[in-house]
Amino acid sequence: MIRLISRLPVLATLITFASVVIMFALGMWQLDRAEQKNLRLLSIQKAAATQQTSLAHALINIHEMIDMPIGFEGQADVVRYFMLDNKIHKGRVGYHVLVALKTEPGLVLANLGWVAATNSRDLLPSVELKSQAKTYKGVVSFPSKNAMITETAVMDGIWPKVIQQIDLQVVETIYQAPFLPLVVQLDKDPNQAFIREWQAVVMAPEKHIAYGVQWFMLGFAAIAIFVIAQRKRLMRNDSE
């Protein structure tokens, strides 16, 4: 066995070994992602059967509140609001409208939903916001920050403000006021023009499993190709 191993080409063996390790690692990562998505979907199902909690209670148990239903009184700032860029609905480009709600515990950023973009990037869609205090209902979310996205919004006093992602630190800087550490995705409302079809997970667990299987198959294929190629090489060398 040792003699056989010593006859293998070092560079080709190392490259194959490294490639197989990477492929198997990617396969395991995809399976882990599938498990995370399954847990997230179960959490959403559990939350859907849970009674709404108050904003004050949500702040006490903030780390356990993702996807949980919430209800509270708030008043929208109808002048200074944000529009989250590059949101697609049924193939159409648009924005998510994000508004600051004044509540007793503090400012809350609420996602009102999707509106279609105009034919010009220089002309933002017109939205109708009501300033009177009312009861808001939705689910708690914690938007993830993508370090690869470059924010284009600037502090120039022009509103509404187009932003590239929901980064509460950026929102606070532009709005010049602190926000509570969560975002509320509002429930569907037939009386509102905003489209609220929140996507719980971008990729279904089944797709992650399929990708994981593909990586494992590629790893096994690399092993098979290496074994067959080296066997032919050794047999050729022995015959000579």
Disulfide bonds with the S-S distance in Angstrom:
none
